[in-house]
Amino acid sequence: MEIHDVLRELVTDHGPAILDDAGGFRGVLDDVLAEDQATTGDINLLVDAVRFGVLGPLREMVDGGADPGRAVEEAGLRLARDRGGDDQAASSWAAAVLGYAVGEVPAAVVLRYRSSRPATGRPGHLPPPATGPAPTVAPYASPAPTAWPPAPPTPYAAPASYPPAPGAYAPPPAFGAVPPPSRKRGATGWIAAAVAAVVVVGGGIGAALALSGDDDPSPRRAATGDPKEPVVDVDPAALDERYSSLASKITSGASDCTAGEPGPGEAEVVECKVSTGTLRLVTYEDEAALTAARTARLDYRAGTMTADNDATALYEFDPERGGTSDPALVYWDSKGARQSALLEGEGTATIDAVVASFTGTSPRVTEPTAPAHPKLREFIDINLDVATCTRQRTFFTGETEESSCEADVADISVSVGRYSTRKQMKAERRYYKEQYDAAATQGGGGTWQFGEGEAEGGYFAFLDDTGETATLYWDWNAPDCFCYGVAWSFEGDLQKLEDWWPSEE
């Protein structure tokens, strides 16, 4: 009997109250589970799901009409954050198991996460990763939050005018479908552009492609034995020269490059094999087509790293952090050259492996390493040194960026981020207020302000029921910020957190 079936029997026999107390729940699991039914990590994960109150909001979403699979995804995202950076797929499994135990989630959803999730991560509460890329698909538009949404180069320079967020999510699939929902293309759509004409005369002999000069990034074609079929020159040296605006050696690690069929707005498509999957190179007919392709690619789902300074853009997606079975991706482009490159992982290729393929080309852009949005940097400077913050891939849908930061007090872990809308930030605040209201040990709560004037944002500090983890959440109502911060003491030192967080300038 699998663990979700065991829990369902327990709830049937003893009532859902056994899921109310984390300490008592652990004792029950230790008593009833055989060693081969669950690992210590699985048990820790389920106990944390109870401790952090996953079940209540999950039931509210399902009872309110939300798709169970989508509700489980949202609950898993939240649990991953509250556990200090544990992976979202495993956390969604725990949420699905609890939901199944009380009859809110179908078995198909549990089995989906059971089969797709990696081995359970670190036991207990650990701080979020401090540096480096976090454990990142084809594009789809950023989702609107549910009633209980997610809680918690040349070097990239913040754009003078920060790009707007993409549109709304596509509807979630019915439970039992292969997770997760596929992205829609952005609302902008592809821009129609003039396509190079192939002129067939008489018996169809000859073809011409207009080239405007050495600076024209349009494809250069080389004649083959068949005069009717001009083809794109896919020799590695020719590709390296033609796509030098994207990387100094775009074909590094690539093989078997072939010409693809250009789509609307595309002048040339080349596809190559790489060790981690495929490389797709595109030259666009005009700047509008490149902009449309970029808009469709960049999104704000969980597991992304996005940098757009107008001249160039970089996008990464980590399926492990995003909680999906979609491929790992790295996309980058050059507006001046009207070109883009897309590395897409295949099979079990991880984002780290795909990023290694990316860096192997010596790209002209690099991953962002620091907070980018100017208002977010201003928010961070309230009580942190922005120089200590390191970009990481996002944990939650709707975040434009997220970073881990170092506090100037030992044993305090901090994450900061920015949502694309005020509504998403306020939903985050509501979640932490609920956690604060339910906590037996409360610190400060309500609003905060520096000096005189109206309150600037929300503030909630509390200790979990075990006394092991103290949490402090704050946000900022400033226009165009939509920023939040979460600090943890994994020693359960609530007073240390509040002493560290400044009450005034």
C-alpha positions in Angstrom: 0.0 0.0 0.0 1.4 3.4 -1.0 1.7 6.2 1.5 -1.2 8.3 0.2 -3.5 5.3 0.6 -2.2 4.8 4.1 -3.0 8.4 5.0 -6.4 8.1 3.5 -7.2 5.1 5.7 -5.9 6.9 8.7 -8.2 9.9 8.0 -11.1 7.6 7.4 -10.6 5.8 10.6 -9.5 8.6 12.9 -10.8 11.8 11.2 -8.9 14.7 9.6 -7.8 16.0 13.0 -4.7 13.9 12.8 -3.5 16.4 10.2 -3.9 19.4 12.5 -0.7 18.9 14.6 2.7 18.4 13.0 4.3 16.8 16.1 1.4 14.3 16.6 1.3 13.6 12.8 5.0 12.6 12.8 4.3 10.2 15.7 1.5 8.6 13.7 3.7 8.2 10.6 6.5 6.7 12.6 4.1 4.2 14.1 2.2 3.1 11.0 4.7 3.3 8.1 7.0 0.5 7.3 10.6 1.3 6.3 10.0 0.6 2.7 6.9 2.8 2.4 8.6 6.1 2.9 12.0 7.6 3.4 12.9 9.9 6.2 12.9 12.7 3.7 9.3 11.9 2.6 8.1 11.9 6.2 9.9 15.2 6.9 8.2 16.7 3.8 4.7 15.6 4.8 5.2 16.8 8.4 6.3 20.2 7.0 3.2 20.3 4.8 1.1 19.9 8.0 3.3 22.4 9.9 3.0 25.1 7.3 -0.8 24.7 6.9 -0.9 23.5 3.3 -4.2 21.7 3.6 -6.4 24.6 4.5 -5.7 26.8 1.5 -5.7 23.8 -0.8 -9.2 22.8 0.3 -10.4 26.4 -0.1 -9.1 26.5 -3.7 -10.7 23.1 -4.6 -14.0 23.9 -2.8 -14.0 27.2 -4.7 -13.9 25.5 -8.0 -10.2 25.4 -8.8 -8.8 22.5 -10.7 -7.3 20.0 -8.2 -4.1 19.7 -10.2 -3.7 23.5 -10.4 -4.5 23.8 -6.6 -1.8 21.2 -5.8 0.7 23.1 -7.9 0.0 26.4 -6.1 0.2 24.6 -2.7 3.4 23.0 -3.6 5.0 26.3 -4.7 4.1 27.8 -1.4 5.4 24.9 0.6 8.7 24.9 -1.3 9.2 28.5 -0.4 8.3 28.0 3.3 10.7 25.1 3.5 13.5 27.5 2.6 14.1 26.5 -1.0 13.2 22.8 -1.3 12.1 21.7 -4.8 8.6 22.4 -5.9 7.8 19.0 -7.5 8.4 17.2 -4.2 6.4 19.8 -2.3 3.5 19.4 -4.7 3.6 15.7 -4.1 3.2 16.3 -0.4 0.3 18.7 -0.9 -1.3 16.1 -3.2 -0.9 13.4 -0.7 -2.6 15.4 2.1 -5.3 16.5 -0.4 -6.0 12.9 -1.4 -6.1 11.9 2.3 -9.1 14.2 2.9 -10.8 13.5 -0.4 -10.0 16.8 -2.2 -7.5 15.5 -4.7 -7.8 12.6 -7.1 -5.3 9.8 -7.0 -4.2 10.7 -10.6 -2.8 13.9 -9.4 -0.8 12.2 -6.6 0.6 9.7 -9.0 1.5 12.4 -11.4 3.8 14.0 -8.9 5.0 10.7 -7.4 6.2 9.6 -10.9 7.8 13.0 -11.8 9.4 14.3 -8.7 13.0 13.6 -7.9 14.1 12.0 -4.7 13.0 14.0 -1.7 15.3 16.9 -0.9 17.0 17.9 2.3 15.1 17.1 5.5 13.8 19.8 7.7 14.1 23.6 7.2 17.2 24.8 5.4 17.8 28.3 4.1 17.3 29.1 0.4 20.3 28.7 -1.9 22.6 31.7 -1.6 24.3 31.7 -4.9 24.3 30.2 -8.4 21.5 29.1 -10.6 18.8 27.4 -8.9 17.6 23.9 -9.7 14.3 26.3 -15.1 10.0 25.7 -21.5 8.4 26.5 -24.3 6.9 29.9 -23.7 3.5 30.6 -22.4 2.1 33.7 -20.8 2.3 34.5 -17.1 -0.6 33.2 -15.1 -3.0 35.3 -13.1 -2.9 34.4 -9.4 -5.6 32.3 -7.9 -7.4 33.3 -4.7 -4.4 31.8 -2.9 -1.4 32.5 -5.2 2.3 31.8 -4.6 3.8 33.2 -1.4 7.2 33.6 -1.1 25.9 41.0 -20.5 28.2 42.0 -21.3 26.7 42.1 -17.8 23.0 42.9 -17.7 22.0 46.5 -17.1 18.6 47.5 -15.9 16.6 48.9 -18.8 15.6 52.5 -18.7 12.0 51.5 -19.0 11.3 48.2 -17.5 9.3 45.9 -19.9 5.7 45.1 -19.1 4.7 41.7 -17.8 3.2 39.2 -20.3 -0.5 38.4 -20.4 -2.5 35.9 -18.5 -2.1 32.1 -18.1 -3.8 29.6 -20.3 -6.5 27.6 -18.4 -5.0 24.7 -16.4 -5.4 21.1 -17.8 -7.8 18.7 -16.2 -6.2 16.6 -13.5 -4.7 13.4 -14.7 -3.1 15.1 -17.8 0.6 15.3 -18.1 1.7 18.2 -16.0 1.8 21.2 -16.3 -0.2 23.5 -18.6 1.5 24.5 -21.8 2.2 28.1 -22.4 0.2 30.1 -24.9 2.1 32.4 -27.2 2.0 36.0 -26.1 -0.8 38.2 -27.2 1.5 40.2 -29.4 1.6 37.4 -32.0 4.0 37.1 -34.8 4.5 40.2 -37.0 4.1 39.6 -40.7 7.1 40.5 -42.8 8.2 40.4 -46.4 9.6 36.9 -47.3 12.4 36.5 -49.8 10.9 35.5 -53.2 11.9 32.5 -55.1 11.3 33.3 -58.7 10.6 30.3 -61.0 11.1 31.0 -64.7 9.9 28.7 -67.4 11.1 25.3 -66.3 11.8 26.6 -62.8 15.5 27.3 -63.2 17.2 29.8 -60.9 16.5 31.6 -57.7 17.6 34.9 -56.2 17.9 36.3 -52.7 18.3 40.1 -52.2 21.2 41.1 -50.0 21.6 44.7 -49.0 25.3 44.5 -48.1 27.9 43.2 -45.6 25.9 44.6 -42.6 22.6 42.8 -43.6 22.0 39.9 -41.3 19.8 38.1 -43.8 20.8 34.6 -44.6 23.5 33.9 -47.2 22.6 31.0 -49.4 25.0 28.7 -51.3 24.1 26.9 -54.5 24.1 23.1 -54.5 24.0 20.6 -57.3 20.3 21.2 -57.8 19.8 24.7 -59.2 16.2 24.7 -58.2 16.9 24.4 -54.5 19.0 27.2 -53.0 20.0 26.2 -49.4 21.2 28.0 -46.4 25.0 27.6 -45.8 25.2 25.5 -42.7 28.9 25.0 -42.6 30.1 25.6 -39.0 32.5 28.4 -40.1 29.8 30.2 -42.0 27.3 29.9 -39.1 29.9 31.2 -36.7 30.5 34.2 -38.9 26.8 34.8 -39.6 25.7 34.6 -35.9 28.7 36.3 -34.4 26.4 38.9 -32.8 25.1 36.1 -30.5 28.3 34.3 -29.7 31.9 34.2 -30.7 31.5 30.5 -31.7 27.8 29.6 -31.9 28.5 26.1 -33.3 30.7 25.0 -30.3 29.6 21.6 -29.4 27.0 21.5 -32.2 26.8 19.0 -35.1 24.5 17.9 -37.9 23.2 21.5 -38.6 20.4 21.7 -41.2 18.3 24.4 -42.6 14.8 24.6 -41.3 11.6 26.0 -42.7 11.2 29.7 -41.9 8.0 30.7 -40.3 6.2 34.1 -40.5 8.7 36.9 -40.0 11.6 34.5 -40.2 14.2 34.8 -43.0 16.4 31.9 -41.9 16.2 28.9 -39.5 19.0 26.6 -38.7 18.8 23.6 -36.3 21.7 21.7 -34.9 22.2 18.9 -32.5 24.1 19.5 -29.2 24.9 17.0 -26.4 22.0 18.3 -24.3 19.4 18.5 -27.1 19.0 21.0 -29.9 20.2 24.5 -30.9 17.8 26.6 -33.1 19.1 29.7 -34.8 16.8 32.3 -36.4 17.4 35.4 -38.4 14.3 37.6 -38.6 13.0 39.7 -41.5 12.8 42.8 -39.4 13.0 44.2 -35.9 9.3 43.9 -35.3 9.5 40.1 -35.9 12.4 39.8 -33.5 10.5 41.8 -30.9 7.4 39.6 -31.3 9.5 36.5 -30.9 11.1 37.9 -27.8 7.8 38.8 -26.3 6.4 35.4 -26.9 9.5 33.7 -25.3 9.9 35.8 -22.1 7.5 35.0 -19.4 7.1 35.0 -15.6 6.3 31.5 -14.6 8.1 29.8 -11.7 11.6 28.6 -12.6 12.6 31.5 -14.8 15.5 33.9 -15.1 14.8 36.8 -17.4 17.0 39.8 -18.5 15.9 42.3 -21.1 17.8 45.5 -21.7 16.2 46.1 -25.1 19.3 45.6 -27.2 19.6 42.0 -26.0 17.5 39.6 -24.0 18.3 36.4 -22.1 15.7 33.8 -20.8 16.3 30.6 -18.8 13.7 28.1 -17.6 14.4 25.4 -15.0 11.7 22.7 -15.1 12.7 21.3 -11.7 12.1 24.6 -10.0 9.0 25.2 -12.2 7.6 21.9 -11.3 7.0 20.7 -14.8 8.1 18.0 -17.2 8.9 20.5 -20.0 12.4 20.9 -21.3 15.1 23.1 -19.8 15.7 26.2 -22.0 18.1 29.0 -22.6 17.2 31.7 -25.1 19.1 34.8 -26.1 18.9 37.3 -28.9 20.3 40.5 -30.5 18.0 43.2 -31.7 20.7 44.9 -33.8 21.4 41.6 -35.7 17.7 40.6 -35.7 18.8 37.1 -34.5 18.0 34.7 -31.7 19.3 31.3 -30.4 17.4 28.7 -28.4 19.0 25.8 -26.6 16.4 23.2 -25.7 17.2 20.2 -23.5 16.0 16.8 -24.3 15.2 13.8 -22.1 16.7 14.2 -18.7 18.9 17.2 -19.6 19.0 19.6 -16.6 19.2 23.4 -16.7 22.8 23.2 -15.5 23.7 21.1 -18.5 21.9 23.4 -20.9 23.5 26.4 -19.4 26.9 24.7 -19.8 26.1 24.4 -23.6 25.2 28.0 -23.6 28.4 29.2 -22.0 30.4 27.0 -24.2 29.5 29.2 -27.2 31.1 32.2 -25.5 27.8 34.2 -25.8 27.6 38.0 -26.1 25.2 38.1 -23.1 25.6 36.6 -19.7 23.3 35.5 -16.9 22.2 38.3 -14.6 23.9 38.1 -11.2 22.3 40.9 -9.3 18.8 42.5 -8.8 18.0 44.5 -11.8 14.8 46.5 -11.4 15.6 49.9 -10.0 12.7 50.0 -7.6 13.5 46.5 -6.3 17.1 47.7 -5.7 15.7 50.7 -3.8 13.5 48.3 -1.7 16.5 46.1 -0.9 18.5 49.1 0.3 16.0 49.8 3.0 17.6 47.1 5.3 20.1 45.1 3.2 23.2 45.8 1.1 22.1 45.1 -2.5 25.7 44.1 -3.3 25.2 41.0 -1.2 22.2 39.8 -3.3 22.5 37.1 -5.9 19.9 36.5 -8.6 18.3 33.1 -8.7 15.5 31.5 -10.8 12.1 32.4 -9.4 10.1 30.1 -7.2 6.7 31.6 -8.0 4.6 32.4 -10.9 4.3 36.2 -11.6 7.7 37.1 -10.2 9.8 39.2 -12.6 12.9 38.4 -10.6 14.1 36.9 -7.3 17.4 37.1 -5.4 18.9 35.6 -2.2 20.6 38.2 0.0 23.0 38.1 2.9 21.9 39.7 6.2 24.5 41.5 8.3 23.5 39.3 11.2 24.6 35.6 11.4 22.1 32.8 10.8 19.5 34.9 9.0 18.5 33.9 5.5 16.8 36.3 3.2 15.0 36.2 -0.2 13.7 39.2 -2.0 11.6 39.5 -5.2 9.3 41.6 -7.3 6.0 40.7 -8.8 4.7 42.0 -12.1 1.5 43.4 -10.5 0.4 45.0 -7.2 -2.4 42.4 -7.0 0.1 39.6 -6.9 2.1 41.3 -4.2 -1.0 41.9 -2.0 -2.0 38.2 -2.4 1.5 37.4 -1.0 0.8 39.7 1.9 -2.5 38.0 2.6 -0.9 34.6 2.8 1.7 35.7 5.4 -1.0 37.5 7.4 -2.9 34.3 7.6 0.2 32.5 8.8 0.8 35.3 11.3 -2.8 35.1 12.6 -2.6 31.4 13.0 0.7 31.4 14.8 0.8 30.7 18.5 3.9 33.0 18.9 3.5 36.3 17.2 5.9 39.1 16.7 5.1 42.4 15.0 2.3 42.5 12.6 0.4 45.0 10.5 2.1 47.8 8.6 5.4 49.6 8.7 6.6 53.1 7.9 9.9 54.9 8.0 9.7 58.3 9.7 6.5 60.3 9.3 3.8 59.7 6.8 1.5 57.0 5.6 2.3 53.3 6.1 4.7 52.0 3.4 3.9 48.3 3.4 3.0 45.1 5.2 5.0 43.5 8.0 4.4 40.1 9.8 6.7 38.2 12.1 5.9 34.9 13.7 7.3 31.6 15.1 6.1 28.2 13.8 4.4 25.7 16.2 7.6 23.6 16.6 9.7 26.7 17.6 12.2 25.7 15.0 11.6 28.4 12.3 10.9 32.1 12.8 9.7 34.0 9.7 9.6 37.8 9.0 7.8 39.0 5.9 7.6 42.6 4.6 6.6 44.3 1.4 6.4 47.8 -0.2 3.5 49.6 -1.6 5.6 52.0 -3.6 4.4 52.5 -7.2 6.0 50.1 -9.7 7.7 48.1 -6.9 5.4 45.2 -6.0 8.4 44.0 -3.9 8.6 41.6 -1.0 11.1 40.2 1.3 11.1 37.1 3.6 13.7 36.4 6.3 14.1 33.2 8.3 15.8 32.2 11.4 16.2 28.4 11.4 17.1 28.5 15.0 13.7 29.8 15.9 15.0 33.2 17.0 12.1 35.5 16.4 13.6 38.3 18.5 16.8 38.2 16.4 14.8 38.7 13.2 12.9 41.7 14.6 16.0 43.3 16.1 17.7 43.0 12.7 14.8 44.5 10.7 14.9 48.3 11.1 11.9 50.2 12.5 13.0 53.5 11.2 15.6 55.0 8.9 
